[in-house]
Amino acid sequence: MTEEINEKYSGLDVWPVRDAVAAMYEGQVDALKAVQPAVDDIAKAAEIAAQRLGETGRLIYVGAGTSGRLSVLDGSELGPTYSWPFERIVFCMAGGIDALIQSQEGAEDVAQDGQRWVQEVNTGHHDVVICVAASGRTPFTLGALKAAKSRGAMTIGIANNPNTPLLTEAEFPILAETGSEIIAGSTRMKAGTAQKIILNMLSTAIMIRLGRVYDGFMVDMVVSNDKLESRAIKMVSEIANCSSDVARAALHETQNNIKKAILVCSGATVADSASLLDQVGGNLRQALAKL
């Protein structure tokens, strides 16, 4: 469906630019609507993924072209936002990481390359493999999914066309049926938007389930610049109900570990804060309850 020509856009190249942009906007709204039916599937996949990952599992993103680039974008942001360890992220991009900035379109046609990637990174039972392809049949992505499945990994398939091999093969299929594009086959448009929304929701839900969020705060955030330091001080102050000066001092004492700083401001020593968090797998809410 993503390759179909939509007669609605006949003569698009001679439309007034305002009309073309308005049509593109409508397409973006449609992309958002296409994700709604998949909410339950996203939630189910996130719940099981968090359990599977545990303390050692990795998130492995697989894709080609736009789908691969969006996957890399999603995964690369988990480190600074949630302190997800870099060694627990793997990017399986058709054409390699160079394809992020220079298209390697032919690379997506080789299923064996996808299989080889999965084998080379020693994919196993605790890993969660997220495979993204608008068409639902990209050979590279499908090859990686099948190989990951055969090695016991949890497989999630995200596609924009129904009844396609990626969704059939994946243990947890997620469909956002976006239909034809305003420019036939240009899946960086509606399909790409829907994929980005799904990836955002999926990875964020996993991080929530893994205890890397408290209320609406990113309490595992890496404090790496002045803006984020101010945000961290505000978080500690609000959660621990203390002044900004007390929060700043606790962050300094705990080497900018937000969770530890909150516990220190709540009455724990630095050593106790570390011990409490270790006992509950890093879950701040449970650590505060123990305190």
C-alpha positions, 0 to 999 in steps of 0.5 A: 500500500505504501507504494500505491499511487494515490489519484488524490494527488494527481497534478501535485507538482503544479499545485500551489505550494500552500495546497501541497503543504496542507496535504502533507500536514493532513498526511502527518495527522493521518500517521498519528491516527494510524498508530492508535489501533496499535496501542495495545500491541505496543504496551504488550511488547514493552511489558514483556521486553522489560522483563526479558531485558533484565540486568543484561539484555540488549536492545537491538535495532534493525532497519534499512533506509528511513526505518534504520535511521529512525531506529538509530535515532531512537536508540541513541537517545536512551543513553542521555535520557535514561542512562541506558548503557551504551554496551546494551544498544546494538544498531543493525543498519543495512549498509552499516552506520555510514548509511545514516548520512549517505544512502546505501539503498542496495544494501536492504536487498541482502537478507544474508547481511541481516542474518550475519549481523545478528550472528556477529553480535551474538544475539541471545535469549535476553536480547530484544530485537526491534525490526522496522520496515515500512513495506514489511518485507525488506530482505535485510530486516526480515533476514535479521528478524528470522535469525534473531528468532532462531537464536531465542531473542524476543522479536518485535516487528514494526511495519506499515503494511498489513499481512506482510512477512515481518509482521507474520514472523515477529513474536510481537507485531506492531502495525501502523497502516498508513496507506499510500503516500502523497508521493508514492513510495516516499515512506519518509513521510507518513510511514516514517512519522508513524514509525517514529511515534511507535519507537518513541512510545515503545522505548519510553514504556520499556524505560518506565517499566525498568524503573528509569522514570519516577512520576513524570521525571527522567530520574536516570538522566545523565547530567552533562550540561548546564541546562540538564544540571538545572533540570536535575536540581529541580527534580531533586528539589521537587521529589525530595521536597527540599530547597534548590541549594540542598538539592545542588549539594546532594547532587555534588555529593553523589556525583550527579546521580539524581536517584542517590541525591533524592535519597540523600535529601530524604535522609540517607547517607551516600553509601546507604543510597547506593545500597538501597538502590542496589537492593531494588534494582535501581527503582527509586520509588521502592528505595524511597519506600524502604527508606 
